[in-house]
Amino acid sequence: MTYSFASLSPADFEDLARDVAGQTAGCRFEAFGPGPDGGIDGRHAKSGAAIILQAKHYRVSGFSALAREMRRERAGIDTLSPSRYILVTSVSMTPANKKALSDIIGPSLKASEDIIGFEDLNGLLRQYDDIAKSHVKLWLSDTAILERVLQAATHNFNMITEADIRAKLRVYAQNPSFSEGRGILESQRILIISGPPGVGKTTLGEMLSYAYIGEDWQLVSMRALDDGFERIDDRRRQVFFFDDFLGRIALDERALSNQDSAFGRFIARVRRTPTARFILTTRAYIYQAAKLASETLADQRLDVARYVLDVGTYTRRIKARILYNHLIVAGAPVGHLAALAKGGAIKKIVDHAHYNPRIVEWMTDSSHITDIPAENYPEEFVETLDHPDRIWEKPFRNHISRKCQHLLIALYFASEYGVLIEELRELFEAFNPRLCIKFNIPYDPKDFEDALKTLEGSFLIIVNGSVSFTNPSVRDFLSRYLNDKTLLIAIAGGASNANCAQRIVDQFRKIPELTSADTLSLLTALTEFASRLNSIPNWRPVPGEVGSYRLSDKQNGDRIAMLLGWWRSSDLSAFLDAATQIARAPVGGFSAWSDARTLPDILVGLLTASQAEQRQTSELVRLIEDSLRTILRTGLEPDDLDRLLKAIDENSTILHPLYGEEIATAIPRMIDEIGGNLAHIDSESTLADYIDTVEKLAARVEYSPDAVATAKNAIERRINEVREQSTDDEELSVTGDHERQVDRFDDADLVNLFAPLLVDISGDDDDNRSVIARDDIGLA
């Protein structure tokens, strides 16, 4: 593998140079901040003698710029008079180039091999593979690895581009969280990354995922647990990535309650599978709330590995590197850099109590930085850290049109993870006229296209036909902005599906001091939506994949539960009528996997309600009873049948009398038919669970031991087939086991890190770049 080093900043390159030179020289180099350092980027001193290392990352500038800089450095090198001098550079070397540099450097250079150029450096990295792997940005930027990442992404919902990956790699400041997270994954197979908004949870999860892809693991990006259950395959090495698995803004306790047992089952499944890794991210406050509501997350026996990524994880050096990398990648104008330096803002930013990588990203974005006059840049940067809401408040309220605001509102309620353009159009064209009429604003059929073009690249991004917010902080801002009763009531009837409608209700409930009349007004507005809910599909085709579908909305049982909740809160018959219509003719039918979890609970709630409610819901009760009988009479797989029976058993006194006969026949049918229903199961752990389930359910009805033995033999044969096809559990290259050390990074180091951004290194007198003195940085 040949590395270009293009993804490394000068500071990253110095870190790499110290590691490589230390390996070749057989010693450890002290680290010094980059910048005008008297010719020292690394030093090894012993018994009065010193080996001095310098690193010059001039891959783009080339040999002439490197030679020019070394002439400037010559006096400093002679003053140091080291026992040995080593130069590491990303510039390609020829024998003539090395000879020219040797003459420039002078007697401190003992041998030409102490000039380690582009080709030498790549050769040493092939020899010392562990060094290459420890510098994540170096090997993740390799073309072959990027291609693997992109190929993996084309089969997942979070479509990404090579430009996206390269941009993230260039600004990523490698820190101990990567090695520590990787170590936990290798020992536990599961990692929950939690922390405050904007601290870098998703970035860490993505970097860990990319690292596994680079080692030929398959990426499975998840929006729901069903994505994991559908894709897990013991024959492959797979890394599952579930970003914001508990919700983007607040905990969805209903969803967590419905999915809790499935979540536990999937975690247990991954823990038993040597070829699976599971990475999850969530905001810290949501995780703490979820632990109170979730038996799975609270169960100490499960011992879910959690890595808390907080701002405190970032040392002063790392925070400075994050700012430094963003300024480099943005190509920040010299005037803005000079203003930061002269006003002492660099230190204020790095040491700010509310330092946050997301704010740094926003304030250094090339499309944003040029809108701020250089002289105002330091003040605005610090004020944004003081008041993070200002990032989006002013541009949203003052800089974009109402139709653009309406599009962002539609995107907020459409999905937490981004949405296809045509689906977003459906919701916008329902919301926009309602809001325009409500607030007496003209609207036009071309509003959607105009708003989409206006917002692309600022508030939102479009990748492969999917629209999402350019930054999660936009959603954070909208979450606060949309605490508006009038606005929410105006758009409620235009909800595009049940998930969208539920998000509107959840948003409404955040508003303080709501009255019962307020709630009734919202629910009255939702009756229009309820009347068409059963015509809205809950599965949609996957674009570009013929015959493939994705779950796009709540399943039918969840829809009925939602409508019944609204009916009980409002006494509006439209909701009960809509629930009954779904039960009578559910779009796509009821699902044994999903609806078998919800229908028993719904039925129990109806059967134990007041007499007045029972009189109103008698038809709905009958329809749900019949639907559960139909599900039990179909050929259920062991896990589906076991799940349904557990739901019935939880309310055994009420439900057992209704379904005793169906249960008595469903279990033998499953056992007798299981041998012909195993070809699609590729997981050894799932098949092992099937054996346990067969034994347990057979004992429940005292079914034939011979039939049970036949079923178990069929399952064991399938297990052997899967084993023969499975990937061997190879010894993996692990980048964990990182021992965190005390990191000294004082004001002088901060000066040295940023000085190269502020000093003219081209040597051209007519260059327009400013030359900033060290003392001007405000730290000396």
Disulfide bonds with the S-S distance in Angstrom:
none
